[in-house]
Amino acid sequence: MQTAQDGKTDFIPVEQAKTLDGLFNERVKRSPEKIAYRYFNLISEQWSSYTWAQMNQSIARWQAALMQEALAPGDRVAVMVKNCPEWVMFEQAALGLGLVVVPLYTDDRVENAAYVINDAGAKVLLLDNPHQWKEFLAIGDQIAGVKRVVILRSFEPSCMDPNDCTRVVGIRDWLPAHASEVKHFPNDPHSLATIIYTSGTSGRPKGVMLSHHNILSNAYSCLQVIPVLPDDLLLSFLPLSHTFERTSGYYVPMMSGATIAYARSIPQLQEDLSIIRPTLMISVPRIYERVYAGIRAKLAEGSGFARWLFKFAVDVGYGCFEHQQGRGGWQLSHCLWPLLEKLVARKVMNRLGGRLRFVMSGGAALPAEVSRIFIGLGLPILQGYGMTESSPVACANRLQDNVPASVGLPIPGVEVKLGESNALLIRGPNVMMGYWNNPAATAAVISSDGWLNSGDIASIDAQGHVTITGRLKEIIVLSTGEKIPPADMEAAILRDPLFEQAMLIGEARSYLSVMVVLNAAHWQNIVSQYGLDASLNTDQQRQQIEEILLDKITEQTSEFPGYAKIRRVALIQEPWNVENGLLTPTLKLKRAKVLEKYTREVERLYAGH
């Protein structure tokens, strides 16, 4: 490993940081004038930045404001703000006072957010804009325990309820003009730092308690195998309320001294990539899948030669990758890679900013085809595995040991093994303290000797690479007794850009069916191609479109066993999203909710069976 003396790395060890706010304090000492964060200033309408020293000065003001709220160490404060430097200021100010930070998703349903606020007993709530507060007011005073609501964006006092004047305040009125220095409450590294609520695909979310040491040890272990360097620039667009982004996209760069740029939004991601030109990026598979779908759509519009050339470039590039990894021999075609990289790969990479060294993927399984495309184009994609309860990273692929079908090896300090039903068990300093106010749930997932049951089914090869093969609670068992992991088949279906969303069903049924939401543009192409009425008013047209969709689905799922054949499909018009309660804030399907909403469609799919 490189050392600080060679000018390449400047990692802050866990022992020196001690706490998360201690980590920030040490980074300020080491790199005061280095750019810490870049962001788009809505007032000036241009990209701006903060140095570490400037961030520290701002945090002192935030801390002084918090000290006026009669808070005691251990009190909880909540933040419901989009990724921005102020998110960091609020958290670091709170941590320095020994407070516990509770992150909330900005696009979560207000009822869910209110539940988290009340369950955690948060006393201060930071909001992004006044509209959020109006949404809370619309459901009644369900967060009466919150003593102070701070709104980041400016607003007119007249737009607020007069009864809120005493607890709702704008950021300009709340922050003092000046503050002397940042305080650091003497805190036990093993004390509670944050409560992160799980996505809650079924039932109410549970509050995962993570200590300072949980997160610090996880960040440092990640740095031992994933080379994040001081001159790296990471584009952050996953919400900071997501533990993957929080640890890997916030604390890891802080520990290494890298710079973070906050993307404006997912719709503006392409433009931000071109402007920021990051060297690193962290994402969930869906983002990579969308980029891949865009590539396929563009290829479909081009010539047959263009499609052949692209495929040839990917094949050669992936062959070079396999050779470099020691899994494939050298071939004469590898000599063509510099030319193919210039003609094909570079054009795609330039759309991603042109400077990416590698990207990381986590949160869900990355389809093998998607991974192969990016790697074949010369962009290493490192898939990892983790969960909120493990801070979150447990396993990760390395640049020098990258097995795309797996989630890699355990990171240093973390142990894994297979338990009952091949469930992946995790043990290490990253394992949570437990669930907030829920000892029964804690005991159900953490054994007396410290092993955390992930709930995921896995295999481990002779070299120690972990492959996730299914989810214990998300296995569909047909009436025939056959077991099918729905996520694998759904991922296969979504490789066709026609399908925007898909959910497999068939529990206790004699065959599989699927509900799909189509990509609007590709749906119009289908309508035009087959001369259909988009409203599908007649039984004949509905049958025709079902046959068309089934043909495409069968093609995408041909690799699965015969008993996994999908026999019926239901076309759903309304996309599944967070707003209608069918997706979690981390964009995972709430399967039970979808089934409940579309009971009639399910009955139709199995009518007579």
N, C-alpha and C positions, 0 to 999 in steps of 0.2 A: 504493500500500500504506500502511496505517496504521503509525505509528511509536510508539515507546515513549513519546514526549512527549505523545501524545494520550490516554494512559491506557488504550488498547485492547490494545496488544500489548507484549510484553517479550521478544522473541525473542533467544535467545543465539546469536550467529553462530559458525560453525565455527571461525574463526580465534581466537576468544576461548576456546572450549571446548577445542580442540586434541585432547582424548581424551574417551572416554565418561565416565570418572570425573571428568575436568575439567569436563564439562558438568554433572554432578551437583553438584560443588563450587561452581560459579558460581551454580546455581539456589539453593543453600542461602544464599549471600551475598545474593542479590537478594530472596528471599522466605522468610526464616527462619520466620516465624510463620504462613504460609499453609498450609492443609490440603493435603498432598501425596497421601495415600492414605486411602481408607476401606475397611474390611473387616468381616466378621462375626466377632465374637469368640465362639468356641465355648464358652469358660468362662462368660462373663457372659451369653451368648445374646442379644447386642444388637450393633448396629453401632457400631464405634469408629473412631478416626482417628489418623493421625500427621501432625504438621507436618514441614516440611522439616528444621527444626532437630532435632526428635526422631529423625527417620530418621538424620540425621548422627551423633547420639550412639550410636545402636544400631549403626551401621556400624562405628564405632570399636571396639566390643566384638567384632564378628565378625572384624574385621581382626586384632585382637590374638590371637584364637584361631587364625586361619590362620597367623600368624607363628610359632606354636609347632609347626607341622607340618613344619619343615625344607624348605620349598618355595623354589624359585628362580624368578626372572622367566622367563616362557615355559612353566612347568609348567602342565599342564591339570588343571582341577577340574570335576567334573560335578554337575549339579543335576537331581533328579527329584522335583519338588515342584509341587503345584497353585499357581495364581496367588495370590499373597499378598505382603504387604510383606517377609516374610523372603526371598522369592526375590530381590527387589531388594537387600536388605541383603547377601546372600551374593555376588551378582554385583558390586556396587559395591566391597565389601571386597576381592574378588579382583582386580578391575581396577586398583584403586589400588596393589596390590603387583606389578603387571605380569604377573599370571597370566592364563591363557586359559580362558574359560568354555565348557563343553560342555553345552548344554541337552538334556534327555531328556524324552520324553512319559510322563506318569504312567500312561496307559492302554495303553502299548505292551507287547508281549509281552516277557517277561523275557529271552528268548534274543536278541532284537533289541537290547535295552538293553545286555546284556553284550557283544555284538559292538562297539557304539559305544564303550563304556568302554574296552575293550581296544585297539581300533583307534586311539583318541585317546591312549591311555596315561595316563588320568586317575589322579591320586594321591589325591584326596579326592572323596568322594561324599556329597552331601546328599540324604537321603530324607525323604519325607513322614511315613511311619509304619513300625512294625516289621514289618507284614505284607509290605511290599515286600522287606525284607531276607530274610525267610523264603522268599520266592519265588526270590531269588538262590541261597540255600542249597540249594533243591530241585533245582537244575540242576548242583550241584557247585561247586567253587571255580573258577569261570570268570572271576573278576575278582581274581585273586591280586595283580595289580599295584596295587590300591587299598590304600593304607596306612592310611587313616582313613575310617570310615563314620560320619556324623553323622545322627541321627534327630530330626526336628523335633518330632513328637508324643511325649508322655510314654509310657513303657512300664516294665514291671517287669523288672528284670535277670534274674529267674528264667525269663523266656520266651525268653531268648537261649541259644544254644549256648555252653557254657563256654569253648570254644576261641576265641570271638570277643571275649572280654572286653577284650583289649588293643587292638583296632582299632575296635570298635563303641561309640559313646558317645551318650548323650542330649544334647540341646541345652543343658539346664540345667547339666550337668556340664562341658560343653565351653566355653561362653561365660564369660569372666571377669565379675565383678560390675561392674567399672568399667574404662574405658579413657580415655586422655587426649584424643587427637585422631586424625582420619583422616589416614593417610599417602597421598601420591600419588607413586609411583615415577616418576622422569623417563622418560617413554615417548615414542618416536617415534610420531606420529599414524598413520603408515603401517605400524606393527607389528601383529602378529596380536592380535585382541581376542577372537574367538570362533570355534569350529568348529561349524557347524550341519549336521547330517546330513540329506540329502534323504530324501524319503518312501520311496523304494525300491519303486515299483510293480512293478518287475522287477529281480531280482537284489539284491545287497547295496547298502545306501545308501552314498553318497559324502560325505565330510566337506568342506563348503564353508568355505573360510577367508575370513573377513571382517576387515578392519582397522578400527581406530577411525575412520579417515577415510572408509572405505566407508560406514559406517552414519551417521556425522554428516552427511556431504554429502547422503545420501539423505533424512534427516529434514528438513534445512533446505530442500532443494528441494521437498519435500512441503508445507512451511509456506508457500512462496511462492504456491501455487495452491489450497490447502485451508485455509480460515480457522479454525484451532484457536486459541482465545483464552484468556487467563488465567482468565476466569470460567466457562469450560466445565467440565463434569463428564462424563467418559467412563466408560461401563460396560465393564469388561474381562472377557470370558469365553472368548475364544479362548485356547488355551494359549500361555504366553510362550515355549515352545519352538518355536512357529510364528513364522517370521521376519516375517510380515505384522503380527502382534500385537506382536512385539518392537520393531520400528521404529516403526510407526504408532500403536500403542496403549501405548507405554512411553516411547520416546525423543522422539517428536514432542510429547506433552504436557509432558514434562520441559523441552524446549527452549522451549515457549511459556508454561510456568507453570500449565497446566491441572491439575485434580484428577482422579485415577483412583479408581474404586470397583471392587473385585474381586467379581464375582458369585459366589454360592455354588456353583451347579451349573446345568447346562442345564435339568434338570427344575424348578428353582426360579427360572428366568429370569423368568417372568411376574411372580412376586411381587417379585423384586428390582427389576424395571423400575418397578413401582408404588411401591416404597419409595424407591429412589434417585432416580428421575425424572431420568435423564441428559439432557444436551443433545446428546451425540454417541454414536455406536455404530459399531463396526467388526465386520464379520462375513463369513463365507463364505456363498454363495448358499443352502445348505441350510437355514440358519436362517430366512431370508426366505421360502423355499418353504414351510416348516412353518407360519409365521404365515399365509401366503396360503391354505394348505390348511385351516387352522382357520377363516378367514373364509368360504371356500366351503362348508365343512360347516355353519356356522351359517346361512348364507343358504339352504342347501338345506332347512333345517328351518322356515324362515319362509314368509311369504306370497309370492305372485307379485308383488304390488305392492312389497314390500320388496326383492325382487331387481331389479325394474325401477328403483326409486329409487336403489339402490346403483350399478347400471350407468350410469344417467344422471349421477350425481354424479361417477363416475370419468371419464366421457366429457367432461363440462364441465371438470373439474379438469385433465385432460390437455390439453384444448384451450387453457386458460389458460396452461399451461406452455409449449406450443408457441408461442403468441403472444409470451410473455415472452422466449423464446429467439430470436425473430425468424424463426421458420420457418412461422408460420401467421397468418392474419388475425384481426382482432377479430370476434367474433360476439355477437349479442344475448344468447344463452344465458349468456355469461360474466357478465352482471349477476346471475345467480342463484347464483353461486359462494358469496358470503357466507352465504346461507341454506342451501345444500347442505353447506357446510363445517360449519355448526352442527348440522344434522340427521343427517348421515352421517359425514363425515370425522373430526370431533372425537371421536366415540364410539370409533372405531378407534384414533386417536392416543392417547386417554386410557389404553387398555390397554397402551400402550408407554411410559407415564409422563407423557405430555402435554406434554413440554418439548423433544422432539427437534428440533434445527435442521436437521440432515441426517444421513444415515447413509452409510457406505462399504461397498462390497462388493468382494471380491477372492478369489483362490485358485482360482476356476473361473468359467466363464461363467454369468452371471445370465440366466435365461429372460426374454425380452422381455415376456411377459404379466405376470410377477411385477413387473418394473420398472415397467410401465405402471400397475398397480394402486396401488403406493405413491406414485408421482409424481402420479397422478390424485387421490389422497387428500390431496395437499398436502405430502407428505414427500419432499424431494429425496433421491434415492439416486444416489450417485456411484460408478460402476463404474470400477475401475482394473485395471492389469495389472502383473505382475512375477513374479519367481522368486527363490528363495533366492540364486542366483548373482548377482543384481543388487541385493541388500541390503534389500528386494526390489523396490521400486516403480520402474517404468520409465515408465509412462503413467498418466494419470488424467484423468477428466472434471472440469470446473470447474462451480461453481454458475452462472456466467454463460455457460458454453459446455458444455452437457451434452447429448451425443448418446448416448442410452441403449443403442443397438445397438452402439456402439463402446466401447472402453476408454479413449477420450479422446486427448489430445495427449501427446507426451513431456513429462515434467516438466523444469524448467530444468536445464541442464547435461548432459542425457542426449540422445544421438542415436539414432535408429532408422532402419533401411532394410531393404529386402527383399533377401534373398540367393537362392541356388539353391533352386528349388522354392517360391519365395515365403516362405522361412523368415524370420522376424523376427530381425534382428540388432540388438544393443544395444551402445552404447559410452558410457562416461562414468566419473566417479570412483567410482560405485557398483558397478562390475563387480569381482567377487571377485578375491582374490589367486591363487586356484587351488584344486584339490582336494588335501586333506591326503594326503601321501605317494602321490600318484597323478599324476605329471607327464604320463603318456600320455593319461589322461582329460582333463586340463586342455588339452593341445594339441589334442584332438579338438573342443573347443567354443569355444576362444578363439584367434582368428587372430593372426598376428604383428603386425598393426597394431591389436590391441585389441578387435576386434569379437567379442561373445559371441553364439553361435548358440543361440537360445532353444529350438529344436526345435518351435516353434509356427508354423503357417501363418497368414499375415496379409494384409490389404490395407490400403492407405493412400490416403485420398481427397485431393482437391486442397487441402483446408485442413489436412491433416496428421493427421486423426483416424485412429487405428489400430483395425481390426476383426480380431479373431482368428477365423479360419474353420476351423481344424482343428489336429490334432496330427500331425506327421510320423510318429511311431511308433504312432499310434492310429487310423490309417486302415484301414478294412476294405475289402479289394479282393476283389470277387466273382469267380467263375470266368469271368464275362462281361467282366471288365475294368473294370466300374463301381466307382467309389470312393465310400465313404460314411464321413463322420466320425461315429462312434458316439455321442459325447457330445451332439451336437445332437438326435438322435432320442431318446436316453434322457431328456434334459431335457423334451422334448415329452410323452413318456409319463408322466413324473412330475408333470405338471401336473394329472393326474387324481388326486384324493386317495386313490383305491383302491390305487394303486401306491406302495409305500414305497421299493422299490429296483428297478432294472432294468439289465440288461446285454445289449447287442446282440451277436450272434455271426453269423458268415457268411464268415469269411476263407476264400478259395479254394472256397467253396460256390456253388451255383447260385441260392440265395435267402437272404434274411435270416430269422433267428429271434431270439427274445428270451427270456431267463430273468427272471422277476419274483418279487419278494417283496411280499406284499400287506399293507396296513394291517389290523390285526386287527379293529378295530371295523367298518370298511367291508366286510371279508370276511364277517363275520357277517350284515350286511345283505343281501349277495348270496345267502348260503345260505338265509336266510329268504325272500327275494323269489322265488327260483326253486325252493324246496322241495327243496334238495339236502342230502345227508349230508355234513357238514364233512370227513369222512375220505375222501370220494371213492373208495369201495371198488370201484365197478363201472366197466368201460370206458365204458359209456354216459354216466355222470356225468362222468368225466374228459373225454370228448369234448365234452359240453355246456358245461362250465366253460371249456374251451379256446376254444370258439366265442364265449362271452360276453366273455372277456378280449380275444380278437382283434377283436371289434367295437369295444370301447372303445379299444384301441390304434390301430386303423385311423382312428377318429375323431380321435384326438390327433395322428396323423402324416399327416393328409390333405394338408398343405402340401408334403410331400416328393415328389420325382419318382417316377414309376411303378416304376422299377427298384429303388427303395428300399422297396417294399412288404414288410411283415413277414408271413410266411405261417404261421409256427408259433410257439407259446408254451409254455414250460415253467413250471409253478408250483412255486416253491421254498419249502419250509416254514420252513427255518432262516434267520433274518436274517443278513446278512453284516456282520461287525463286526471290530474290532481284535483281540478276544480269540480268535476262531477263525482269525485270520491272513488274512482275506479283504479287509480294509481297512487302509490305512496309518493312522498316527496322525492324519493330516490328512484322514481319511475319504475318501480316493481308492480306487477299486476296484483291487485287484491282479488284473487280468484273467487273467493266466496261471494264478494260483492258483485262481481260480473255475473256469476251464475244466478244470483238473486234477482238482478235487474232484467236478465234475459231469460226468465223462466219459460215464457211462451216459445221462444226460439228453440230452446233445448227440447221442449216437449215435441215440437215439430220434427226435429232431427231424429227423434227416437219413436215417432208415432208408429204403432203397430208392432213394436219390438219390446 
